[in-house]
Structure formats: C-alpha cells, structure tokens
Amino acid sequence: MVEIQHRIRRLVARAGETFTVGGNPRKALIGIVPPSVAARYAPQASVDAATRPILLFVVPDDDSTVATDTLVFDGRSLAVLKIVRRTFRGSLACKFILAH
C-alpha cells in the first residue's frame, strides 16, 4: 500500500460517515455536489435524469461497491450514477461514487 492510500483510509475511518451496501456497513466522506460538478464525472444525460440531490461518496481504494449496487444512507436508498477511480502517481488512491 502506498502512502496516499494509507492516508485516505485513515481519514475515511476517522471522519467518514457510515452507509450500507447490501446490508454491509461502509464508511465514506459524503457531500452534496451540484449538477455541474457531477457532469465532470458522469454523462450529462445521466446527471439531468438523476433525482436531486446528487451525493458524492469518497471511499478508500479497497471499497468493493459496483455500479449496480444500491447504497443506503440516512434512511434513503440511492442508485449509483457513476464510480470514478482516482489515481495518484499511477496508483489507485480512492474512488468517487456519485449516487442519487
């Protein structure tokens, strides 16, 4: 594991909020993103069709969420809009999950 992965894992473990996928609890840094930001990562047509708000989940590199999963956060079921792998110096650092 490279240092950036270790730092992101520690940050998410310390400051992340809990959500569930298939009944399994996971942690992420979670925020609301405007459609203009979501359109950087997902096709504009998908963003336009998405219900609001669109949430961004920043998860560690080892998170196993896939595009067909349903996330449960704060009592709401959310469909995955897009999963974006973020790299740093050639290594996977974290993943962004856009959900609505």
C-alpha positions as CSV (number, residue, x, y, z in Angstrom):
1,M,0.0,0.0,0.0
2,V,1.4,3.4,-0.9
3,E,1.3,6.3,1.5
4,I,-1.6,8.2,-0.2
5,Q,-3.8,5.0,0.1
6,H,-2.9,4.7,3.8
7,R,-3.7,8.4,4.5
8,I,-7.1,8.3,2.7
9,R,-8.0,5.1,4.6
10,R,-7.2,6.7,7.9
11,L,-9.1,9.9,7.0
12,V,-12.2,8.0,6.0
13,A,-12.0,5.8,9.1
14,R,-11.7,8.8,11.4
15,A,-14.0,11.3,9.7
16,G,-16.2,9.3,7.4
17,E,-20.0,8.7,7.7
18,T,-21.5,5.2,7.6
19,F,-23.6,4.0,4.7
20,T,-24.6,0.4,3.8
21,V,-24.4,-1.6,0.6
22,G,-26.2,-5.0,0.7
23,G,-26.5,-4.8,4.4
24,N,-22.8,-4.3,4.9
25,P,-21.7,-1.1,6.7
26,R,-19.0,1.0,5.0
27,K,-17.6,4.5,5.5
28,A,-17.1,7.4,3.2
29,L,-16.6,11.1,3.2
30,I,-20.0,12.3,1.8
31,G,-21.1,15.6,0.3
32,I,-23.7,17.1,-2.0
33,V,-22.5,18.1,-5.4
34,P,-24.2,20.4,-7.9
35,P,-25.1,19.0,-11.3
36,S,-22.2,21.0,-12.9
37,V,-19.7,19.1,-10.8
38,A,-21.4,15.7,-11.3
39,A,-21.3,16.3,-15.1
40,R,-17.5,16.3,-14.9
41,Y,-17.6,12.6,-13.9
42,A,-20.9,11.3,-15.4
43,P,-22.6,11.8,-18.7
44,Q,-24.7,14.9,-18.9
45,A,-27.8,13.0,-19.8
46,S,-27.4,10.8,-16.7
47,V,-27.0,13.8,-14.5
48,D,-30.0,15.6,-16.0
49,A,-32.2,12.5,-15.4
50,A,-30.9,12.0,-11.8
51,T,-33.1,12.9,-8.8
52,R,-31.6,15.6,-6.6
53,P,-29.6,15.9,-4.5
54,I,-26.7,14.1,-6.1
55,L,-24.3,12.8,-3.4
56,L,-20.5,12.2,-3.8
57,F,-19.1,9.4,-1.6
58,V,-15.3,9.4,-1.3
59,V,-14.3,5.8,-0.4
60,P,-10.9,4.2,0.0
61,D,-9.2,2.3,-2.8
62,D,-10.3,-1.1,-1.5
63,D,-14.0,-0.4,-1.5
64,S,-15.9,-3.0,-3.4
65,T,-19.0,-1.1,-4.4
66,V,-20.1,-1.6,-8.1
67,A,-22.3,0.4,-10.4
68,T,-25.3,-1.9,-9.9
69,D,-25.3,-1.6,-6.1
70,T,-27.9,0.3,-4.1
71,L,-26.5,2.5,-1.3
72,V,-28.5,3.2,1.9
73,F,-27.5,6.5,3.6
74,D,-29.5,8.5,6.1
75,G,-32.6,6.3,5.6
76,R,-32.6,6.8,1.8
77,S,-31.9,4.2,-0.9
78,L,-29.6,5.7,-3.6
79,A,-28.7,4.3,-7.0
80,V,-25.1,4.5,-8.2
81,L,-24.7,7.0,-11.0
82,K,-21.0,6.5,-11.6
83,I,-17.9,5.2,-9.9
84,V,-14.7,7.1,-10.7
85,R,-11.3,5.7,-9.9
86,R,-8.8,8.5,-8.8
87,T,-5.1,7.8,-9.2
88,F,-2.0,9.4,-7.8
89,R,1.3,8.7,-9.4
90,G,0.0,5.6,-11.1
91,S,-1.6,4.0,-8.0
92,L,-5.3,3.9,-7.2
93,A,-5.8,6.4,-4.4
94,C,-9.5,6.4,-3.8
95,K,-12.8,6.2,-5.6
96,F,-15.6,8.7,-6.1
97,I,-19.1,7.3,-6.1
98,L,-21.8,9.5,-7.5
99,A,-25.3,8.5,-6.3
100,H,-28.8,9.8,-6.4
